[in-house]
Amino acid sequence: MNKLRILLYMCIAVFTLNSCTDEVEPQDTPYITFETSSMDITFDQGGSVSQEVKIFAANIKDADRTIGISVVGASTDVDAAAYIVPTTVTIPGGSNVAILNIDLTDVNMSPFAAQTLVVSIVNATEIFTGDDLTLNIGLNCPNNGIKVKMELGFDSWPEEIYWRLVDVNAGVIVLASQAQPGYGAYDGMTGGITIQECVPSGDYQLQIYDGYGDGGTSYVVTADGVQVANVGASSYGASTSVDFSI
């Protein structure tokens, strides 16, 4: 019987919240939920952001209502020092909406790894709650930079390769297999490697060298998720280059 009552409450609440207005007719429905179950948030590397989240009740009461908020630690992989989530939020009397402000700071985050922060409404007597809120958090590259990812697929002799990514306009090397030109950076490695870095937008040339002169390593380069270069393992000998703009 209790399950039937909960289902009835939820149906009434969903109908009420879908009316696209904060003004609802008072009902005896103790149902409270986040405005959505998922949000994507991005902000600048080294920066911070305050995210506003609405919480809706299915009814309006004259008195203020204090609602408990908690972080679901088992589902959260953001560093605890990277967020501030209030432990309570108040739905003002005469309203069915509360505003929850979640503060986020770049602590142990990366532009190349999305992290999640999961928040829930604390269950209480005579309150039925909706789904948890999952915040998918990512970082932008600093100074409007581009996220470049290079995926290298090795043959049996990865020690034979050297590569570098040159900023054509500035005439500088922005990425390379090792600081000084030469072979051996991947000696003893198998399979492949992924290199990820933030670089300025501009014109680039990927320069590839093979010490034995028979190629063998494949290269796939993406910029903000879009492929800009693809060099097959058998498509070159001692060297090759690819130009692209990002």
C-alpha positions in Angstrom: 0.0 0.0 0.0 2.9 2.4 0.8 4.4 1.7 -2.6 1.1 2.7 -4.2 1.0 5.9 -2.2 4.6 6.8 -3.2 3.8 6.2 -6.9 0.7 8.4 -6.6 2.8 11.2 -5.0 5.4 11.0 -7.7 2.8 11.1 -10.5 1.2 14.2 -9.0 4.6 15.8 -8.5 5.9 15.2 -12.1 2.6 16.6 -13.5 3.0 19.7 -11.3 6.6 20.4 -12.1 6.1 19.9 -15.8 3.7 22.9 -15.8 6.9 25.1 -16.4 6.0 27.5 -13.6 7.2 28.1 -10.1 3.6 28.8 -9.0 1.6 25.7 -8.2 -1.6 25.0 -6.4 -1.0 23.7 -2.8 -1.2 19.9 -2.6 -0.6 17.4 0.1 2.3 15.9 -1.8 5.6 15.8 0.2 7.8 15.3 -2.9 11.0 17.3 -3.4 13.5 16.9 -6.3 16.3 18.6 -8.1 15.5 20.4 -11.3 17.4 17.8 -13.3 19.3 14.6 -12.6 22.5 15.6 -14.5 24.4 18.8 -15.3 27.6 19.4 -17.4 29.8 22.1 -15.9 33.1 23.4 -17.4 35.3 26.2 -16.2 38.8 27.5 -16.8 41.8 25.5 -15.6 43.1 27.1 -12.4 39.8 28.9 -11.9 36.5 28.4 -10.0 32.7 28.6 -10.6 29.5 28.7 -8.6 26.7 26.6 -10.0 23.1 27.4 -9.2 20.8 24.4 -8.8 17.1 24.7 -8.3 15.2 22.3 -6.0 11.4 22.0 -6.4 8.7 20.9 -4.0 5.4 19.7 -5.3 3.5 21.9 -2.9 3.6 25.3 -1.3 3.6 25.9 2.4 3.3 29.1 4.4 6.4 28.3 6.6 10.0 27.9 5.5 11.2 24.4 4.9 14.8 23.3 5.6 16.0 20.4 3.4 19.1 18.4 4.0 21.7 18.0 1.3 24.6 15.5 1.2 27.4 14.4 -1.1 27.3 10.8 -2.3 30.9 10.0 -1.6 30.9 6.5 -3.2 29.9 8.0 -6.5 32.0 11.2 -6.4 35.6 11.3 -7.7 36.2 15.0 -7.4 38.7 15.9 -4.7 36.9 16.9 -1.5 38.9 20.2 -1.5 37.5 21.1 -4.9 33.9 21.6 -3.9 31.7 23.3 -1.3 28.2 21.9 -1.0 25.9 23.4 1.7 24.4 20.7 4.0 21.0 22.4 4.0 18.9 24.5 1.7 15.7 26.4 2.5 12.5 26.5 0.6 11.0 29.9 1.6 7.4 30.1 2.9 5.0 30.8 0.1 7.2 29.2 -2.5 8.0 25.8 -3.9 11.6 26.6 -5.0 14.9 26.6 -3.2 18.3 27.7 -4.7 21.3 25.5 -4.0 24.7 27.1 -4.8 27.6 24.6 -5.3 31.1 26.1 -5.4 33.8 24.4 -7.5 37.5 25.1 -7.7 40.3 23.5 -9.8 41.9 21.2 -7.2 43.5 18.1 -8.8 41.5 18.4 -11.9 42.5 18.0 -15.6 41.2 19.3 -18.9 41.5 15.7 -20.1 39.5 13.8 -17.5 35.9 14.5 -16.7 35.0 14.0 -13.0 31.7 13.7 -11.2 30.2 15.1 -8.1 27.0 13.4 -7.0 24.6 15.2 -4.6 21.4 14.0 -3.0 18.5 15.3 -1.0 18.4 13.8 2.4 15.4 11.6 3.1 13.3 12.7 6.1 10.0 11.7 7.7 7.1 12.3 5.3 9.4 13.5 2.5 9.8 11.6 -0.8 12.8 12.6 -2.9 13.7 12.5 -6.6 16.9 11.2 -8.3 20.3 12.3 -7.1 22.0 15.1 -9.0 25.2 14.2 -11.0 27.5 17.1 -11.9 29.9 16.2 -14.8 32.8 18.5 -14.3 35.4 19.4 -16.9 38.1 22.1 -17.4 38.7 24.4 -20.3 42.3 24.9 -21.4 43.8 28.2 -20.1 43.9 31.2 -22.4 41.3 29.7 -24.8 43.8 26.9 -25.6 43.0 23.8 -27.6 42.9 20.3 -26.1 45.3 18.2 -28.3 45.5 14.4 -28.0 48.1 12.3 -29.7 47.6 8.5 -29.8 50.7 6.5 -30.9 50.5 2.9 -31.8 53.9 1.1 -31.5 55.4 -1.7 -33.6 58.0 -4.0 -32.0 60.7 -1.3 -32.1 59.3 1.9 -30.5 62.8 3.0 -29.5 63.4 3.9 -33.2 61.0 6.9 -33.3 61.3 10.6 -32.6 58.5 13.1 -33.2 57.8 16.8 -32.5 54.9 19.2 -33.0 56.0 22.6 -34.2 54.1 25.8 -34.0 54.7 27.0 -37.6 54.0 30.7 -37.0 56.1 31.0 -33.8 58.8 28.6 -35.0 58.9 26.7 -31.7 58.5 23.1 -30.7 55.4 22.8 -28.4 55.5 19.0 -27.9 58.0 16.3 -28.6 58.8 12.7 -27.7 61.7 14.0 -25.6 63.3 17.4 -24.8 66.4 16.9 -27.1 66.1 15.5 -30.6 67.0 11.9 -30.7 65.7 8.3 -30.5 65.0 6.1 -27.5 62.2 7.9 -25.7 59.9 4.8 -25.8 62.6 2.1 -25.4 61.1 -1.0 -23.8 57.4 0.1 -24.2 54.7 -1.9 -25.8 51.3 -1.2 -27.3 51.2 2.5 -27.5 51.0 5.8 -25.6 48.6 8.8 -25.4 49.9 12.3 -25.0 47.5 15.1 -24.1 48.3 18.8 -23.8 46.7 22.3 -24.1 48.2 24.3 -26.9 47.4 27.7 -28.4 45.3 27.8 -31.6 47.3 28.2 -34.8 49.1 26.4 -37.6 51.1 23.3 -36.7 53.3 20.7 -38.3 53.7 17.2 -36.9 57.3 16.0 -37.8 57.9 12.2 -37.6 61.3 10.4 -37.8 62.2 6.7 -37.7 65.8 5.8 -36.9 65.7 2.5 -38.9 63.9 4.2 -41.9 61.0 1.8 -42.1 58.3 3.6 -40.2 56.2 1.4 -38.0 54.5 3.7 -35.5 51.0 5.1 -36.2 49.9 8.6 -35.2 46.4 9.9 -34.7 46.0 13.5 -33.6 42.7 15.2 -32.4 42.1 18.8 -31.4 39.1 19.4 -29.1 37.9 15.9 -30.1 38.2 16.5 -33.9 40.7 14.4 -35.9 43.3 16.7 -37.6 46.0 14.2 -38.5 46.3 10.4 -39.1 49.6 8.8 -40.1 49.5 5.1 -40.8 52.3 2.8 -39.5 53.4 1.8 -43.0 52.8 5.1 -44.8 56.3 6.5 -44.3 59.9 5.4 -44.2 62.6 7.5 -42.5 60.4 10.6 -42.0 57.3 12.4 -42.8 55.3 15.5 -41.8 51.7 16.6 -41.6 50.4 20.2 -41.5 47.1 21.2 -39.8 45.5 24.2 -38.3 43.5 24.3 -35.0 
